[in-house]
Amino acid sequence: MEFFQHMIKEVQKHEHAIQGGSFDPTTVFQFTLEQRLQCKECGGVRYSTSNTTDLSLPVPMDTATVPSAPTPMETTEGIFLFS
């Protein structure tokens, strides 16, 4: 995610320096995020919006899987292969 954000910023800087910001190809990645906050006591609701290029989603650790690392095997030629 950090690389993507870095790439977006670098492209924006480059386009602004060359064309004065008239053409920004990174706008295809921008969207408006709307957040809803509700008070538990009175039930009042407040909405807020922000423009962003990324979305963070929670991933429960009990359902997340990490693939196991390959184990090296040595062949008769002394070359290591990974299975």
Backbone as a printed PyTorch tensor [residue, N CA C, xyz], in Angstrom:
tensor([[[  0.8160,  -1.1840,   0.0000],
         [  0.0000,   0.0000,   0.0000],
         [  0.8660,   1.2560,   0.0000]],

        [[  1.9740,   1.2080,   0.7470],
         [  2.8280,   2.3930,   0.8260],
         [  3.4230,   2.7210,  -0.5370]],

        [[  3.7970,   1.6850,  -1.3040],
         [  4.3640,   1.9400,  -2.6150],
         [  3.3340,   2.6070,  -3.5200]],

        [[  2.0940,   2.1480,  -3.4780],
         [  1.0480,   2.7210,  -4.3140],
         [  0.8450,   4.1970,  -3.9790]],

        [[  0.7880,   4.5210,  -2.6970],
         [  0.6230,   5.9190,  -2.2920],
         [  1.8150,   6.7560,  -2.7350]],

        [[  3.0230,   6.2070,  -2.6150],
         [  4.2220,   6.9110,  -3.0630],
         [  4.1670,   7.1500,  -4.5730]],

        [[  3.7620,   6.1340,  -5.3240],
         [  3.6800,   6.2640,  -6.7730],
         [  2.6740,   7.3480,  -7.1700]],

        [[  1.5270,   7.3720,  -6.5130],
         [  0.5060,   8.3800,  -6.7990],
         [  1.0740,   9.7840,  -6.5730]],

        [[  1.7410,   9.9970,  -5.4430],
         [  2.3020,  11.3170,  -5.1340],
         [  3.3690,  11.7200,  -6.1380]],

        [[  4.2230,  10.7820,  -6.5420],
         [  5.2830,  11.0930,  -7.5030],
         [  4.7030,  11.4540,  -8.8710]],

        [[  3.6930,  10.7290,  -9.3130],
         [  3.0500,  11.0400, -10.5960],
         [  2.3850,  12.4020, -10.5240]],

        [[  1.7110,  12.7070,  -9.4220],
         [  1.0740,  14.0120,  -9.2690],
         [  2.0970,  15.1390,  -9.3040]],

        [[  3.2320,  14.9690,  -8.6110],
         [  4.2760,  15.9930,  -8.6250],
         [  4.8370,  16.1710, -10.0300]],

        [[  5.0760,  15.0660, -10.7060],
         [  5.6410,  15.1130, -12.0550],
         [  4.6790,  15.8270, -13.0150]],

        [[  3.4270,  15.4640, -12.9910],
         [  2.4400,  16.0810, -13.8820],
         [  2.2520,  17.5560, -13.5680]],

        [[  2.2900,  17.9120, -12.2940],
         [  2.1420,  19.3210, -11.9270],
         [  3.3360,  20.1360, -12.4290]],

        [[  4.5360,  19.5820, -12.3310],
         [  5.7430,  20.2890, -12.7660],
         [  5.7740,  20.4500, -14.2830]],

        [[  5.3000,  19.4380, -15.0130],
         [  5.3870,  19.4840, -16.4780],
         [  4.2260,  20.2580, -17.0950]],

        [[  3.0260,  19.9540, -16.6870],
         [  1.8510,  20.5300, -17.3450],
         [  1.0690,  21.4830, -16.4520]],

        [[  1.6140,  21.8290, -15.3160],
         [  0.9060,  22.7400, -14.4230],
         [ -0.3200,  22.1240, -13.7820]],

        [[ -0.3770,  20.8030, -13.7720],
         [ -1.5050,  20.1230, -13.1260],
         [ -2.7440,  20.0410, -13.9850]],

        [[ -2.6340,  20.3660, -15.2880],
         [ -3.8220,  20.3470, -16.1510],
         [ -4.2940,  18.9260, -16.4550]],

        [[ -3.3690,  17.9550, -16.4310],
         [ -3.7440,  16.5670, -16.6740],
         [ -3.1430,  15.7120, -15.5630]],

        [[ -4.0090,  15.0930, -14.7750],
         [ -3.5510,  14.2550, -13.6650],
         [ -4.1220,  12.8510, -13.8510]],

        [[ -3.3000,  11.9100, -14.3220],
         [ -3.8130,  10.5540, -14.5650],
         [ -4.1860,   9.7970, -13.2970]],

        [[ -3.8030,  10.3010, -12.1270],
         [ -4.1140,   9.5910, -10.8780],
         [ -5.5490,   9.8250, -10.4160]],

        [[ -6.2860,  10.7030, -11.0840],
         [ -7.6680,  10.9650, -10.6540],
         [ -8.5650,   9.7360, -10.8120]],

        [[ -8.1730,   8.7890, -11.6520],
         [ -8.9860,   7.5760, -11.8100],
         [ -8.9750,   6.7270, -10.5400]],

        [[ -7.9940,   6.9470,  -9.6490],
         [ -7.9040,   6.1960,  -8.4030],
         [ -8.5680,   6.9090,  -7.2340]],

        [[ -9.0440,   8.1290,  -7.4320],
         [ -9.6350,   8.8930,  -6.3390],
         [-11.1240,   8.5970,  -6.2110]],

        [[-11.5760,   8.5470,  -4.9780],
         [-12.9990,   8.3690,  -4.7110],
         [-13.3390,   9.0630,  -3.4020]],

        [[-14.6130,   9.2440,  -3.1620],
         [-15.0790,   9.8920,  -1.9410],
         [-15.5300,   8.8210,  -0.9560]],

        [[-14.9770,   8.8780,   0.2310],
         [-15.3140,   7.9370,   1.2930],
         [-16.2710,   8.6340,   2.2610]],

        [[-17.4010,   8.0000,   2.5270],
         [-18.3750,   8.5570,   3.4660],
         [-18.3860,   7.6950,   4.7250]],

        [[-18.2150,   8.3340,   5.8630],
         [-18.2190,   7.6250,   7.1370],
         [-19.4560,   8.0330,   7.9320]],

        [[-20.0230,   7.0570,   8.6340],
         [-21.2280,   7.2840,   9.4320],
         [-20.8960,   7.0280,  10.8930]],

        [[-21.2260,   7.9760,  11.7400],
         [-20.9950,   7.8670,  13.1740],
         [-22.3290,   8.0640,  13.8860]],

        [[-22.6930,   7.0910,  14.7460],
         [-23.9720,   7.1560,  15.4400],
         [-23.7490,   7.1430,  16.9400]],

        [[-24.4080,   8.0660,  17.6460],
         [-24.3310,   8.1510,  19.0970],
         [-25.1720,   7.0230,  19.7060]],

        [[-24.5860,   6.2850,  20.6460],
         [-25.3110,   5.1830,  21.2810],
         [-26.3580,   5.6740,  22.2710]],

        [[-26.1840,   6.8780,  22.7980],
         [-27.1380,   7.3980,  23.7890],
         [-28.3730,   7.9940,  23.1400]],

        [[-28.1720,   8.9300,  22.2170],
         [-29.3370,   9.6250,  21.6530],
         [-29.7410,   9.1060,  20.2790]],

        [[-28.8610,   8.3210,  19.6400],
         [-29.1720,   7.7760,  18.3270],
         [-28.8970,   8.7400,  17.1830]],

        [[-28.3420,   9.9210,  17.5120],
         [-28.0220,  10.8950,  16.4690],
         [-26.9410,  10.3630,  15.5330]],

        [[-27.0360,  10.7660,  14.2860],
         [-26.1070,  10.2830,  13.2620],
         [-25.3920,  11.4640,  12.6220]],

        [[-24.0890,  11.3090,  12.4050],
         [-23.3060,  12.3270,  11.7080],
         [-22.5550,  11.6420,  10.5730]],

        [[-22.5680,  12.2630,   9.4240],
         [-21.8460,  11.7550,   8.2650],
         [-20.6830,  12.6890,   7.9570]],

        [[-19.5670,  12.1060,   7.5440],
         [-18.4380,  12.9170,   7.0850],
         [-17.8970,  12.2820,   5.8070]],

        [[-17.4190,  13.1170,   4.9050],
         [-16.8730,  12.6280,   3.6480],
         [-15.4350,  13.1180,   3.4950]],

        [[-14.6280,  12.3230,   2.8030],
         [-13.2540,  12.7130,   2.5070],
         [-12.8430,  12.0790,   1.1830]],

        [[-12.0190,  12.7880,   0.4380],
         [-11.4840,  12.2620,  -0.8160],
         [-10.2190,  11.4770,  -0.5040]],

        [[-10.0800,  10.3000,  -1.1100],
         [ -8.9480,   9.4400,  -0.8240],
         [ -8.6190,   8.5680,  -2.0330]],

        [[ -7.4800,   7.8910,  -1.9640],
         [ -7.0900,   6.9500,  -3.0150],
         [ -6.9000,   5.5440,  -2.4690]],

        [[ -7.1460,   5.3520,  -1.1810],
         [ -6.9740,   4.0200,  -0.6020],
         [ -8.0620,   3.7520,   0.4230]],

        [[ -8.2540,   2.4780,   0.7030],
         [ -9.2850,   2.0470,   1.6410],
         [ -8.7050,   0.9720,   2.5430]],

        [[ -8.7550,   1.1840,   3.8380],
         [ -8.2580,   0.2020,   4.7990],
         [ -9.4300,  -0.6360,   5.2980]],

        [[ -9.2630,  -1.9370,   5.2260],
         [-10.3010,  -2.8540,   5.6810],
         [ -9.7430,  -3.7550,   6.7700]],

        [[-10.5120,  -3.9860,   7.8350],
         [-10.0330,  -4.8870,   8.8860],
         [-10.0880,  -6.3410,   8.4060]],

        [[ -9.0400,  -7.0860,   8.7210],
         [ -8.9930,  -8.5100,   8.3840],
         [ -8.8540,  -9.2770,   9.6910]],

        [[ -9.8510, -10.0830,  10.0590],
         [ -9.7510, -10.8530,  11.2980],
         [ -8.5790, -11.8230,  11.2190]],

        [[ -7.7460, -11.8200,  12.2380],
         [ -6.5500, -12.6590,  12.2200],
         [ -6.8720, -14.1500,  12.2690]],

        [[ -8.0200, -14.5290,  12.8160],
         [ -8.3430, -15.9500,  12.8700],
         [ -8.6980, -16.5150,  11.4950]],

        [[ -9.0790, -15.6560,  10.5440],
         [ -9.3940, -16.1350,   9.1980],
         [ -8.2690, -15.8580,   8.2050]],

        [[ -7.2700, -15.0800,   8.5990],
         [ -6.1500, -14.7850,   7.7070],
         [ -5.2260, -15.9880,   7.6290]],

        [[ -4.7550, -16.2680,   6.4250],
         [ -3.8230, -17.3760,   6.2440],
         [ -2.5410, -16.8520,   5.6210]],

        [[ -1.4370, -17.4160,   6.0370],
         [ -0.1340, -17.0730,   5.4810],
         [  0.4250, -18.3340,   4.8450]],

        [[  0.7600, -18.2650,   3.5620],
         [  1.3040, -19.4750,   2.9330],
         [  2.6280, -19.8610,   3.5710]],

        [[  2.8440, -21.1420,   3.6760],
         [  4.0980, -21.6010,   4.2790],
         [  5.2480, -21.3900,   3.3070]],

        [[  6.4270, -21.1770,   3.8470],
         [  7.6150, -20.9600,   3.0270],
         [  8.0190, -22.2620,   2.3500]],

        [[  8.5210, -22.1800,   1.1180],
         [  8.9610, -23.4180,   0.4540],
         [ 10.1680, -24.0040,   1.1570]],

        [[ 10.2650, -25.3190,   1.1310],
         [ 11.3970, -25.9920,   1.7650],
         [ 12.4200, -26.3560,   0.6940]],

        [[ 13.6980, -26.0320,   0.9380],
         [ 14.7140, -26.3340,  -0.0800],
         [ 15.0250, -27.8240,  -0.1230]],

        [[ 15.2750, -28.3230,  -1.3330],
         [ 15.6880, -29.7100,  -1.5240],
         [ 16.9440, -29.6890,  -2.3950]],

        [[ 17.9500, -30.4590,  -2.0370],
         [ 19.1810, -30.5130,  -2.8130],
         [ 19.1050, -31.6680,  -3.8000]],

        [[ 19.4770, -31.3810,  -5.0350],
         [ 19.4910, -32.4280,  -6.0600],
         [ 20.8660, -33.0600,  -6.1130]],

        [[ 21.0320, -34.0510,  -6.9800],
         [ 22.3230, -34.7360,  -7.0900],
         [ 23.3930, -33.8250,  -7.6800]],

        [[ 22.9900, -32.7630,  -8.3950],
         [ 23.9450, -31.8410,  -8.9790],
         [ 24.3570, -30.7430,  -7.9940]],

        [[ 23.8420, -30.7650,  -6.7920],
         [ 24.1660, -29.7440,  -5.7990],
         [ 23.3790, -28.4570,  -5.9680]],

        [[ 22.3020, -28.4970,  -6.7720],
         [ 21.4650, -27.3180,  -6.9840],
         [ 20.2770, -27.4190,  -6.0370]],

        [[ 19.9580, -26.3100,  -5.4160],
         [ 18.8280, -26.3060,  -4.5070],
         [ 17.5580, -25.9660,  -5.2610]],

        [[ 16.5520, -26.7610,  -5.0580],
         [ 15.2230, -26.5230,  -5.6000],
         [ 14.2730, -26.2720,  -4.4510]],

        [[ 13.2030, -25.5930,  -4.7230],
         [ 12.2130, -25.3270,  -3.6850],
         [ 10.9270, -26.0130,  -4.0480]],

        [[ 10.3560, -26.6860,  -3.0630],
         [  9.0910, -27.3780,  -3.3190],
         [  7.9470, -26.6200,  -2.6840]]])
